[in-house]
Amino acid sequence: MDEFLDLFVYNAWANRIILDAAARLPDEQYLCDLKSSFGGVHGTLCHMVWVEQVWLHRWMGRPNPAVAQGKDLRSLEEVRERWAAVEAQRGAFVATITDERLAETRLVKPSSGGEYIHTFRQMFRHFINHSAYHRGQIVTFLRQLGHTAPSTDLIVYYRQHQ
């Protein structure tokens, strides 16, 4: 479990870096539709925080959030507020997880259909991978918009937090 706790801290660090980079964008660029899966920077951030909340709800046995894809979030400040709440709840939850519980399973019903059984170990790995994937998309958006993109690479995190 120690490795996952470290990865959760890394994930929060990397998300804060991306949020800080997004905060430097003018509103028209932040909200611009870049024709990607979730539009652009704002849509991708909303998706990311929504997915983090969805997985947390699944882990805790709660229903999915009421509004899909974070479509209720209208600004970067609202995205940050949601993320802070999700991180706090996740921190409290993962503090209860032991190495033995990593093998426990949850039934997952994705919005795309189907039913799957996953261990906490699998879900935690997916969770970290998903966030990293979308942070990479945002790095590309920042470059497309003419901005210098930050590095959120895991090795950079390790080097800064030795």
C-alpha positions in Angstrom: 0.0 0.0 0.0 2.9 2.3 0.6 3.6 2.5 -3.2 0.0 3.5 -3.9 0.1 6.1 -1.2 3.2 7.5 -2.8 1.5 7.5 -6.2 -1.6 9.2 -4.8 0.7 12.0 -3.4 2.5 12.2 -6.8 -0.9 12.4 -8.6 -2.1 15.3 -6.4 1.3 17.1 -7.0 1.0 16.6 -10.7 -2.6 17.8 -10.8 -1.7 20.9 -8.9 1.0 21.7 -11.4 -1.4 21.3 -14.3 -4.0 23.4 -12.5 -1.4 26.1 -11.9 -0.5 26.1 -15.6 -4.1 26.3 -16.6 -4.5 29.3 -14.3 -2.0 31.2 -16.4 -4.2 31.0 -19.5 -6.4 33.8 -20.6 -10.1 32.8 -20.2 -10.6 32.5 -24.0 -7.8 29.9 -24.2 -8.8 28.1 -21.0 -12.3 27.7 -22.3 -11.4 27.2 -26.0 -12.7 24.0 -27.7 -9.6 22.4 -29.1 -11.7 19.6 -30.7 -10.3 16.9 -28.4 -12.2 14.2 -26.5 -13.4 16.7 -23.9 -13.0 19.9 -25.8 -10.0 21.6 -24.4 -8.3 22.5 -21.2 -11.4 23.2 -19.1 -13.3 20.2 -20.4 -10.4 17.8 -19.8 -9.9 19.1 -16.3 -13.6 18.7 -15.6 -13.4 15.1 -16.9 -10.4 14.4 -14.8 -11.8 15.6 -11.5 -15.1 13.9 -12.3 -13.4 10.5 -13.0 -11.3 10.9 -9.8 -14.6 11.4 -7.9 -16.3 8.5 -9.7 -13.5 6.1 -8.8 -13.6 7.3 -5.2 -17.4 6.8 -5.1 -16.9 3.3 -6.5 -14.3 2.4 -3.9 -16.6 3.7 -1.1 -19.7 1.9 -2.5 -21.5 5.2 -3.3 -23.5 6.1 -6.4 -21.8 8.0 -9.2 -21.8 11.8 -8.9 -25.1 13.4 -10.0 -23.7 15.4 -12.9 -21.6 13.4 -15.4 -18.2 14.7 -16.7 -18.1 17.6 -14.3 -20.5 19.5 -16.6 -21.6 21.5 -13.5 -18.2 23.1 -13.2 -18.0 26.5 -14.9 -14.6 27.8 -14.0 -11.1 26.8 -13.0 -11.9 27.9 -9.4 -14.8 25.5 -9.3 -12.6 22.7 -10.7 -10.0 23.4 -8.0 -12.7 23.4 -5.2 -14.0 20.1 -6.4 -10.5 18.6 -6.6 -9.7 19.7 -3.1 -12.9 18.1 -1.8 -12.2 14.8 -3.7 -8.5 14.7 -2.5 -9.6 15.2 1.1 -12.1 12.4 0.9 -9.7 10.1 -1.0 -7.0 10.8 1.6 -9.3 9.7 4.4 -10.4 6.6 2.5 -7.0 5.4 1.4 -5.7 5.8 5.0 -8.0 2.9 5.8 -6.7 0.6 3.1 -4.2 -2.1 4.1 -2.0 -4.3 2.0 -4.5 -7.1 2.6 -7.4 -5.0 1.3 -5.7 -4.4 -2.1 -7.0 -7.8 -3.2 -10.6 -6.9 -2.3 -12.9 -6.3 -5.2 -15.7 -4.0 -6.2 -18.4 -4.4 -8.9 -17.9 -1.5 -11.4 -20.6 -0.5 -13.9 -19.1 2.0 -16.3 -21.3 4.5 -18.0 -20.3 2.9 -21.3 -22.0 -0.3 -20.2 -21.2 -3.6 -18.8 -20.2 -4.9 -15.4 -16.7 -5.6 -14.2 -15.1 -6.8 -11.0 -11.8 -5.1 -10.2 -9.5 -5.3 -7.2 -8.5 -2.2 -5.4 -5.0 -2.8 -6.8 -6.3 -2.7 -10.4 -8.5 0.3 -9.8 -5.7 2.3 -8.1 -3.3 1.6 -11.0 -5.9 2.6 -13.5 -6.7 5.7 -11.6 -3.1 6.9 -11.7 -2.7 6.0 -15.3 -5.9 7.8 -16.3 -4.9 11.0 -14.7 -1.4 10.9 -16.2 -2.9 10.3 -19.7 -5.1 13.4 -19.5 -2.3 15.5 -18.0 -0.4 14.7 -21.1 -3.2 15.9 -23.2 -3.3 19.2 -21.4 0.5 19.6 -21.9 -0.2 19.3 -25.6 -3.0 21.8 -25.4 -0.8 24.3 -23.6 1.9 23.9 -26.3 -0.7 24.3 -29.1 -1.9 27.5 -27.4 1.7 28.9 -27.4 2.6 28.3 -23.8 5.4 26.5 -22.1 4.1 23.3 -20.5 5.2 22.1 -17.1 6.6 18.6 -16.6 4.5 16.3 -14.4 6.7 13.3 -15.0 7.0 10.8 -12.1 10.8 11.0 -12.2 10.6 14.8 -11.8 8.4 14.3 -8.8 11.0 11.8 -7.3 13.8 14.2 -8.0 12.1 17.1 -6.3 10.9 15.1 -3.3 14.0 13.1 -2.3 
